[in-house]
């Protein structure tokens, strides 16, 4: 959420350096999210059948899509 606030705050006067920093931060967040999902997969597989593990990740993906949709309304687009 901080990254989104930084983007909105700096949108009108964004420099190359601040844009690079935000992209770097975004990519790190995404990498950390993927690593977290991968770290939980073996734990889920021990406790649940593979079909339920797949459904869990499908539901997680849908929830993330809804959250991203809501956040998108806060993000200004380039003109």
C-alpha positions as CSV (number, residue, x, y, z in Angstrom):
1,X,0.0,0.0,0.0
2,X,2.9,2.4,0.7
3,X,4.2,1.8,-2.8
4,X,0.8,2.8,-4.2
5,X,0.7,5.9,-2.1
6,X,4.2,6.9,-3.2
7,X,3.2,6.4,-6.8
8,X,0.1,8.6,-6.5
9,X,1.9,11.2,-4.5
10,X,4.8,11.4,-7.0
11,X,2.7,10.9,-10.2
12,X,2.9,14.5,-11.5
13,X,6.6,15.0,-10.8
14,X,8.0,11.6,-11.1
15,X,11.7,11.4,-11.9
16,X,13.5,8.6,-13.6
17,X,15.2,7.7,-10.2
18,X,11.9,7.6,-8.3
19,X,10.2,5.6,-11.1
20,X,13.1,3.1,-11.1
21,X,12.9,2.8,-7.3
22,X,9.1,2.1,-7.5
23,X,9.5,-0.5,-10.2
24,X,12.3,-2.2,-8.2
25,X,10.1,-2.2,-5.1
26,X,7.1,-3.6,-7.1
27,X,9.2,-6.4,-8.5
28,X,10.6,-7.3,-5.0
29,X,7.1,-7.4,-3.6
30,X,6.0,-9.7,-6.4
31,X,9.0,-11.9,-6.0
32,X,8.5,-12.2,-2.2
33,X,4.8,-13.0,-2.8
34,X,5.7,-15.8,-5.2
35,X,8.3,-17.1,-2.8
36,X,5.8,-17.2,0.0
37,X,3.3,-19.0,-2.2
38,X,5.9,-21.6,-3.1
39,X,7.0,-22.0,0.5
40,X,3.4,-22.9,1.5
41,X,2.8,-25.4,-1.3
42,X,4.6,-28.4,0.4
43,X,2.8,-27.7,3.6
44,X,-0.6,-27.7,1.8
45,X,0.3,-30.8,-0.1
46,X,1.0,-32.7,3.2
47,X,-2.4,-31.7,4.6
48,X,-4.7,-31.6,1.5
49,X,-5.3,-33.5,-1.7
50,X,-3.7,-31.9,-4.8
51,X,-7.0,-30.9,-6.2
52,X,-7.8,-28.8,-3.1
53,X,-4.3,-27.3,-3.2
54,X,-5.0,-26.2,-6.7
55,X,-8.4,-24.8,-5.7
56,X,-6.8,-22.9,-2.9
57,X,-4.4,-21.2,-5.2
58,X,-7.3,-20.5,-7.7
59,X,-9.3,-18.8,-4.9
60,X,-6.2,-16.9,-3.7
61,X,-5.7,-15.7,-7.3
62,X,-9.3,-14.5,-7.6
63,X,-9.1,-12.7,-4.3
64,X,-5.9,-11.0,-5.5
65,X,-7.7,-10.0,-8.7
66,X,-10.5,-8.3,-6.7
67,X,-8.0,-6.5,-4.5
68,X,-6.0,-5.4,-7.6
69,X,-9.2,-4.2,-9.2
70,X,-10.1,-2.1,-6.2
71,X,-6.5,-0.7,-6.0
72,X,-6.6,0.2,-9.7
73,X,-9.2,2.8,-9.1
74,X,-6.6,4.7,-7.0
75,X,-3.9,4.7,-9.7
76,X,-3.7,7.6,-12.1
77,X,-2.9,6.7,-15.7
78,X,-0.4,8.4,-17.9
79,X,-1.8,10.9,-20.3
